[in-house]
Amino acid sequence: MKLVKSLANLGYGSRKQVALMFREGRVTDAAGEVLYADDAPAWDDVHVDGEPLDPPPGLLLMLHKPAGYTCSTKDRGRLVYDLLPPRFAHRSPTLSTVGRLDRETSGLLLLTDDGQLLHRIISPKSKLPKVYDATLAEPLRGDEAAIFASGTLMLESEKTPLLPAELEVVSPTRARLTLHEGRYHQVRRMFAAVGNHVAALHRSRVGGLSLGDLPEGEWRMLDESARTQLFA
């Protein structure tokens, strides 16, 4: 693929805008030598405005989503894409969230432009564990762990019971819940089913990946080892 098209697909601009970047000398190799549109350097030897070229299609990244942001490209208000470089919204293939966290839920959010990877992660067959830390409006009453682990809990408007989930009590009003599926507002609805209300919710882990020391509102690219860890 020609360099102009590659940069356009990464969201750096339209082909016309990218062609102008070449004429302005903004596209160089790692040593700072100006590249031309018909050059064919190695991907990791291309820099734009002195910064390494974004990864090619197939990227996977982790975002520490703050509460108050929506996993959408169209909703009003603050969007998770606002926390990423603006060009990421114009990548082709499209960069999509892997599932969703609702507006008021914070924590680990994955994004990818790899459709096969996305479907592998969210597929019910994968049963990737997802860990949530919930702060509750009322103290736990003591039977929630058994109910959630039973595999018989039915949520309102659902036709099949939930898969067994593991509940760890952290304090009377705080709990850590591990799910193996992903239904709409599942954690909030589970606690509502046992007469409680989630005041704050944070996802700390997906599969074998955790946020680690990633600050809220920040993101990082995930390499091949991280992908392996995800499914470990």
C-alpha positions in Angstrom: 0.0 0.0 0.0 1.3 3.4 -0.9 2.5 5.6 1.9 -0.1 8.3 1.3 -3.0 5.9 1.5 -1.5 4.3 4.6 -1.3 7.6 6.4 -4.8 8.5 5.3 -6.2 5.2 6.6 -4.5 5.9 9.9 -6.5 9.1 10.2 -3.7 11.6 9.6 -5.9 13.4 7.0 -7.4 12.9 3.6 -5.1 11.8 0.8 -4.9 15.4 -0.3 -4.0 16.5 3.2 -1.4 13.7 3.6 0.1 14.6 0.2 0.6 18.1 1.5 2.3 16.8 4.6 4.9 15.1 2.4 5.4 18.4 0.4 5.9 20.2 3.7 8.5 17.7 4.8 6.6 16.6 7.9 7.0 12.9 7.0 10.5 11.6 7.7 12.4 8.5 8.6 13.7 7.8 12.1 16.9 9.7 11.4 14.9 12.8 10.4 15.5 12.5 6.6 12.5 13.7 4.6 10.5 10.9 3.0 8.6 11.2 -0.3 5.2 9.8 -1.2 6.7 7.1 -3.5 9.2 5.8 -0.8 8.7 2.4 0.7 10.3 2.5 4.1 9.7 0.0 6.9 6.6 0.9 9.0 8.6 1.5 12.1 11.0 3.8 10.3 8.3 6.4 9.4 7.8 9.4 11.6 5.2 12.2 11.3 6.1 15.5 12.9 8.9 13.8 14.6 6.7 11.1 16.2 6.7 7.4 15.3 3.9 6.3 12.9 0.8 4.9 14.6 0.5 1.1 14.5 -1.0 -0.5 11.3 -4.5 -2.0 11.3 -4.8 -4.6 14.0 -4.1 -2.4 16.9 -5.4 -3.1 20.4 -5.3 -0.5 23.2 -6.4 -0.1 26.8 -8.0 3.0 28.2 -8.6 3.9 31.8 -12.1 5.3 31.3 -13.2 7.9 33.8 -16.8 8.1 35.0 -18.9 10.6 32.9 -17.7 9.4 29.5 -19.8 7.5 26.9 -18.6 4.6 24.8 -20.0 6.1 21.6 -19.0 8.2 18.6 -22.4 10.0 18.3 -23.8 10.7 21.7 -23.7 14.2 23.1 -21.4 15.1 25.9 -18.0 13.6 26.7 -17.0 10.6 24.7 -14.2 8.1 25.3 -12.8 9.0 21.9 -12.1 12.5 23.3 -9.4 10.9 25.4 -7.5 9.6 22.3 -5.6 11.4 19.6 -8.3 13.0 17.3 -6.9 11.0 14.3 -7.9 7.7 15.9 -11.5 8.5 15.2 -10.8 8.6 11.5 -8.9 5.3 11.2 -9.9 2.7 8.6 -10.8 0.1 9.7 -12.7 1.9 12.4 -11.4 1.8 16.0 -14.3 0.4 18.2 -14.8 -0.2 21.9 -14.8 -3.8 22.8 -18.2 -3.9 24.5 -19.2 -1.0 26.5 -19.0 0.6 30.0 -22.0 2.8 30.8 -21.4 6.5 31.3 -21.0 6.4 35.0 -18.8 3.2 35.1 -15.0 3.8 35.2 -12.2 1.4 34.5 -10.6 -0.8 32.0 -11.9 -0.4 28.4 -10.4 -2.1 25.4 -10.5 -0.7 21.9 -9.5 -2.3 18.6 -9.8 -2.0 14.8 -9.5 -5.8 14.4 -13.0 -7.2 13.9 -12.0 -10.8 14.5 -10.3 -10.0 17.7 -13.2 -7.9 18.9 -15.7 -10.8 18.3 -13.3 -13.2 20.0 -13.2 -11.1 23.1 -16.9 -10.5 23.4 -18.1 -13.9 22.3 -20.1 -15.8 24.9 -17.9 -18.8 24.1 -14.8 -17.0 25.4 -16.2 -16.5 28.9 -13.4 -14.1 29.6 -13.7 -13.1 33.3 -14.5 -9.4 33.9 -13.9 -8.0 37.4 -15.9 -5.1 38.8 -15.5 -3.2 42.1 -18.9 -2.0 43.3 -19.7 0.6 46.0 -23.2 0.0 47.2 -25.9 2.3 48.6 -26.9 -0.2 51.3 -24.9 -2.8 53.3 -24.7 -6.3 51.9 -27.2 -8.6 53.6 -25.1 -11.7 53.4 -26.8 -14.0 50.9 -25.7 -12.2 47.7 -22.7 -14.5 47.0 -24.8 -17.6 47.1 -27.4 -16.1 44.9 -24.9 -14.8 42.3 -23.1 -18.2 42.3 -26.2 -20.3 41.8 -26.6 -19.9 38.1 -30.3 -19.5 38.6 -30.7 -15.7 39.0 -33.0 -14.2 36.4 -32.9 -10.6 35.6 -36.0 -8.6 34.7 -36.9 -9.0 30.9 -34.3 -11.8 30.5 -35.3 -15.3 29.3 -32.2 -17.2 30.5 -30.6 -17.2 34.0 -27.2 -15.6 34.5 -24.1 -17.7 34.5 -22.6 -18.2 38.0 -20.6 -15.2 39.2 -18.2 -14.8 42.1 -18.7 -12.2 44.8 -16.0 -11.2 47.2 -17.0 -9.0 50.1 -14.6 -6.1 50.6 -16.6 -4.2 53.3 -20.3 -4.0 54.2 -20.9 -1.6 51.3 -18.1 -2.7 48.9 -17.9 -5.9 46.8 -15.8 -7.3 44.0 -17.8 -9.2 41.4 -16.4 -11.5 38.7 -18.6 -12.1 35.7 -18.2 -14.5 32.8 -20.6 -12.9 30.4 -21.7 -9.4 29.5 -25.3 -8.4 29.6 -26.7 -4.9 29.5 -26.0 -3.1 32.8 -25.5 -6.5 34.3 -23.7 -5.6 37.6 -26.2 -2.9 38.4 -29.2 -5.1 37.6 -27.8 -8.0 39.6 -27.6 -5.9 42.8 -31.0 -4.4 42.0 -32.3 -7.9 41.9 -31.2 -8.4 45.5 -32.6 -5.1 46.7 -29.5 -2.9 46.5 -28.3 -0.1 44.4 -24.8 0.5 42.9 -23.5 3.9 43.8 -20.2 3.6 42.0 -18.8 1.0 39.6 -15.3 0.3 38.4 -14.0 -2.4 36.1 -10.5 -3.5 37.1 -9.8 -6.5 35.0 -10.7 -8.2 31.7 -9.3 -11.7 31.2 -5.7 -11.6 32.3 -5.3 -7.8 31.8 -5.6 -5.2 34.6 -5.1 -1.4 34.5 -1.9 -1.6 36.5 -0.5 1.9 37.0 -2.3 3.4 34.1 -3.7 6.8 35.3 -7.4 7.6 34.8 -8.0 9.2 31.4 -4.8 7.7 29.9 -4.4 5.0 27.4 -1.6 2.6 26.1 -1.1 0.4 23.1 -1.0 -3.3 23.9 1.6 -5.6 22.3 1.4 -9.2 21.4 2.4 -10.3 24.9 -0.5 -8.4 26.3 -2.9 -10.1 23.9 -1.6 -13.4 25.0 -2.1 -12.3 28.6 -5.7 -11.3 27.9 -6.7 -14.8 27.0 -4.4 -16.5 29.6 
